[in-house]
Amino acid sequence: MYDNHIDVKGMICLESIGYYSDADHSQRFPLKEMESMYGTKGNFIAVVQNDKNEKFSSQIANLLLNQNLTETELLKSNASISGVDFSDHLNYWKFNYEAVMITNTAFYRNKNYHTDKDLLKTLDLKKLNLVILQLYNAIVKLNE
């Protein structure tokens, strides 16, 4: 895409979007100060952006937030925060394409992540479905 100068409006990476908990201290973060910003309940979906794609990520986050289907947080990040570049969106960032990662924060929330206990029965399929619906609606709105 880069070599062929293909115009990309933005890339949305889905990374671990099915695990949720309303229990206190079910959410961890790489930096302690993030707890005061986002709380300790693992009941939200995060839109992860880097400092180079604020326009696209803010559009996506606002379109998700305006639907009130699931709790949504915009996580502004940089490469020094562990985990923000652990998925496919990283390759878009490397070429200065607008990209976001939509995530439940993976191993910062789900202790089963990438273990033999990471099973379908541990996921909240209703909430996962709402995230997909919310994202679908956002993409449709983005293209209007």
C-alpha positions in Angstrom: 0.0 0.0 0.0 2.7 2.4 1.0 4.9 1.7 -2.0 1.9 2.1 -4.3 0.7 5.3 -2.6 -2.7 3.9 -1.8 -4.8 6.3 0.2 -6.0 4.7 3.4 -8.6 6.5 5.5 -7.7 4.5 8.6 -7.2 1.0 10.0 -9.2 -0.5 12.8 -7.6 -3.4 14.6 -9.7 -5.6 16.9 -7.6 -7.1 19.6 -9.3 -9.1 22.5 -12.7 -7.6 22.6 -14.7 -10.2 24.6 -13.6 -10.2 28.2 -15.3 -7.9 30.7 -15.8 -7.6 34.4 -17.7 -5.2 36.7 -15.6 -6.3 39.7 -13.4 -3.8 41.4 -9.7 -4.3 40.6 -10.5 -6.5 37.6 -8.6 -4.0 35.4 -4.9 -3.4 35.5 -2.8 -0.9 33.6 0.9 -0.6 32.7 1.1 2.7 34.5 -0.3 3.2 38.0 -1.6 6.7 37.2 -3.9 5.2 34.5 -6.1 3.7 37.3 -7.2 7.2 38.4 -8.1 8.1 34.8 -9.9 4.9 33.8 -10.9 3.1 37.0 -10.2 -0.4 38.1 -13.2 -2.2 36.6 -12.7 -4.1 33.4 -16.0 -3.1 31.9 -15.0 -0.9 29.0 -13.6 -1.1 25.5 -10.6 1.0 24.7 -9.7 2.9 21.5 -5.9 3.0 21.5 -4.2 5.8 19.6 -0.7 7.1 19.1 0.2 10.8 19.0 0.2 10.8 15.2 -3.4 9.7 14.5 -5.5 11.8 16.8 -8.0 12.9 14.1 -9.0 9.4 13.0 -8.9 7.9 16.5 -11.0 10.7 18.0 -13.5 10.3 15.2 -13.8 6.6 15.9 -13.9 7.1 19.7 -16.6 9.8 19.4 -18.7 7.7 17.1 -18.5 4.7 19.5 -19.2 6.9 22.5 -22.3 8.6 21.0 -24.0 5.2 20.7 -24.0 4.5 24.5 -23.9 0.7 23.8 -20.8 -0.1 25.8 -18.4 1.9 28.0 -15.7 3.3 25.7 -12.4 5.0 26.6 -9.9 6.7 24.4 -6.4 5.7 25.5 -3.7 8.0 24.3 -0.5 6.2 24.2 3.1 6.2 23.1 5.6 3.4 22.5 6.9 3.4 26.0 3.6 1.9 27.3 3.8 -1.8 27.1 1.1 -3.5 25.0 0.0 -0.5 22.9 1.9 -1.8 19.9 1.3 -5.6 20.3 -1.1 -6.0 17.3 -1.5 -5.4 13.6 -2.1 -1.7 13.9 1.6 -1.2 14.6 2.6 -1.9 11.0 0.2 0.9 9.9 1.7 3.3 12.5 5.2 2.5 11.1 4.2 3.9 7.8 2.3 6.8 9.3 -1.1 5.5 8.4 -4.0 6.4 10.7 -4.8 3.3 12.8 -6.4 2.4 16.1 -6.6 -0.7 18.2 -10.0 -1.5 19.7 -9.3 -3.7 22.8 -10.4 -4.8 26.2 -6.8 -4.4 27.1 -6.0 -8.1 26.8 -3.6 -9.4 29.5 -4.1 -6.3 31.6 -7.6 -7.6 32.2 -8.0 -11.2 31.2 -5.8 -13.5 33.3 -6.7 -16.3 31.0 -5.3 -14.5 27.9 -3.1 -16.9 25.8 -3.4 -19.7 28.3 -5.3 -23.0 28.2 -8.0 -21.3 30.3 -8.7 -18.8 27.5 -12.0 -20.4 26.6 -15.2 -19.3 24.9 -17.1 -19.7 28.1 -15.0 -17.0 29.8 -16.1 -14.4 27.3 -19.1 -12.1 27.5 -20.6 -12.7 24.1 -23.5 -10.3 24.6 -21.0 -7.4 25.2 -18.7 -8.6 22.4 -21.7 -8.4 20.1 -22.5 -4.9 21.3 -18.9 -3.8 20.5 -19.2 -5.2 17.0 -22.5 -3.5 16.5 -21.2 -0.3 17.9 -18.1 -0.5 15.6 -20.2 -1.3 12.5 -22.5 1.7 13.2 -19.4 3.9 13.6 -17.9 2.7 10.3 -21.2 3.3 8.5 -21.4 6.8 10.0 -17.7 7.5 9.2 -18.4 6.9 5.5 -21.4 9.1 5.2 
